[in-house]
Amino acid sequence: MLCAVIENMGSLCSKQRHSPADFEENAQTAEIERRIELETKAEKHIQKLLLLGAGESGKSTIFKQIKLLFQTGFNEAELKSYITVIHANVYQIIKILYDGAKELAQEEDSSKYALSDEIKEIGEKLSGIGGRLDYPRLTNELAQEIETLWKDEAIQETYSRGNELQVPDCTLYFMENLQRLAVADYIPTKEDVLYARIRTTGVVEIQFSPVGENKKSGEVYRLFDVGGQRNERRKWIHLFEGVTAVIFCAAVSEYDQTLFEDENRNRLMETRELFEWVLKQPCFEKTSFMLFLNKFDIFEKKVLDVPLNVCDWFKDYQPVYSGKQEVEHAYEFVKKKFEELYFQSTAPHCVDRVFKIYRTTALDQKLVKKTFKLVDETLRRRNLFEAGLL
Amino acid sequence: MRMHQMDGGGGGQVMDLETAVKDGILGGGLVVGGCGGGEKLDLGKMIVELDSIETPPVFICPISLEPMQDPVTLCTGQTYERSNILKWFSLGHFTCPTTMQELWDDSVTPNSTLYQLSYSWFSQKYVAMKKRSEDVQGRVLEILETLKKVKGQARVNSLRELKQVVITHDSAKKTVVENGGVSFLSGLLGNFTTHVVGSDVIGILVNLELNLDAVSNLIQPAKISLIVDILNEGSIDTKMNCTKLIEMLMEGKDSKAEVVSSLSLLVGLLRLVKDKRHPNGVVAGLRLLKRICLYEGLRSSVVSIGAVPQLVEMLPNLNAESLELALYILEVLSTFPKGRLALKECPNTIPTVVRLLMKISKNCTHLALSILWSIFELAPEECAALAVDAGLAAKLLLVIQSGCNPLLKQRSAELLKLCSLNCTDTIFNSKCKLTIAIR
């Protein structure tokens, strides 16, 4: 009898709660649940794309390009938000060059890197600024001084050995545009933003739909960008589930450079190991792999002066032609090496996953657009194939 | 009016008056032999150009079964091609070939009526064919012009249409080639070509004659990469077109096989070969793999993608043509150490290959023996045991006893000896029933 009383008590209590306010609460709960159900359904149709690669391989640039191409791009406020980054880049660059010149002058005891007293004065000042945690705004006077330093012969000599120091790829671009960057009401251009360099930390994501000619059939993609340096990579694993495609960026121009995190390690060797590791991840068994062989514009110019065999992986390279033909020949060689690595690292049961190699220059918007159009086509075909419709 | 019913069998046109008049063959209508201005079409020429057409039996010579150009009639009323019946006579026969009657009169009369009917009929067909082909040529030129101007969906549509026309009409192929179509189409293949465009371009090129310039234009890494990508992603028809195109590009002594053959291509071919649903694809894939294996430098790559165990696994299910190709490939691979090792390491090689001996064809047996021999060299004892278990000894005896060439016999005998040396007597004897005979 007691149980019956308790039960009735329960129902009595709940009955008492059916006041108008409670009715609204129940309606809200129902609405939330309905929304959750809809979103879960929608989630299943969103394709997850992951940008992976070593540090400075171009992942974030691709990320920015996708934003520019398929979202609303950067408005004025967003563009302005890059001013501090760009100015910071300028100070960082000139500090690296100046400190590098001093180092080389000591090591090599040659007059090539000797700096005059005036230059030294500017250099010390700028190096000091560059070593601080926050940078002053780039003024015309500062820009002038930086330019003087940049044009100095010793600094130019240092720049030519940039691969031994950690000189970033945006150096030339920013140094050539110094005056413009220092203008009082400077608003960065899209190109400036693409060149701007911040080391990504953590994960960033955007959702977009590449609207094709047939506007209805737009797929929805969610693109994730990550940090590429070694200490960032442990965060990657959290993103590895349910990935439709990995876009692995490898900067082919880096064959003569060393890591930021470890100056004794060749960058391309690091990329090689990283790519192998990613390929062998069990959760990527059915994932499509798009390999972006990036920074081709730099590669083009470098490969005729610096032979590929400086990188151990390419030690069996033999130049055959000259000029443009040789550039193509070198590129095909590198491509073949990556292809070999892919098949060596792919177990027989994974051999059916999609693997394509693309030659990219992430800074070139047109090229990235064309490349992405192909990536999209491949992924759509893959979907149809997996649904048994092809 | 009595008309001869033709004994040309079912399905032939019965030349009754009504039909003849309806078709406009009798007078009226088009070209009638010998008269009228303009070109006189030669009957022989027309017959040649219309060679795939179904000629009414009444125009066919009973001796040669070819359309008659100079029909003559015998006294029996049967008509033959003049040269054929004269030949028949010259061989000493004076009978009518179809009726077997002995001829009471050896004269041959030109059948001008039949000639005129035949001429009219062929002329009519000829003119119609010429008109159709001109239409086709015009259409092709139109499409080529359009292609040079449009992009996007319009380009896709034009390419599809061109492919259709080229496949159905031989004359279209010539037109495309003669109007710079090949280099234009090759130009459409590049780093940013979409699958849809690329697969149709390849589908067209595969039907055309490619001269040396065209081939060297296409054998560029970027284009080959694209063809391989399309092969890997396309439908079975597309896969076969790509395979065929690559085969065409590899013809010729100067072919740069290393450029053409990449790991992606080999993996794609292997996938094609494993697809049991499409035996045509299997044959095409095997043919190209065979061609690739002819280049020593590429054999290592073929082995490295795991081709050996996969080929061995599919051997039992292949038809005769595919089987011979597959065995050829395995045999070639067995001639170098890495390939040999791969064959040995695959546990099914010996039993599967032994089972194939003397089962399909002489070539297959020869290849199978070669493969076994190569593997035996690596580990005679181990292989002998496995092989004898699988019934090799009995098969070898069959080979030796069969009427095959001496080299094959010798090989078999050597192999048998190797088996007997490496197996204990009891096992060996129990496995092959003729014990004393061989010793």
Interface residues (C-beta under 8 A of the other chain):
Chain A: E213 E328 E332 K336 E339 E340 Y342 F343 P348 V351 D352 V354 F355 K356 I357 R359 K370 T371 K373 L374 E377 T378 R381 L390
Chain B: G152 Q153 N191 F192 T194 H195 V196 P221 S225 D229 E233 S235 S262 L263 S264 V267 R271 S304 I305 G306
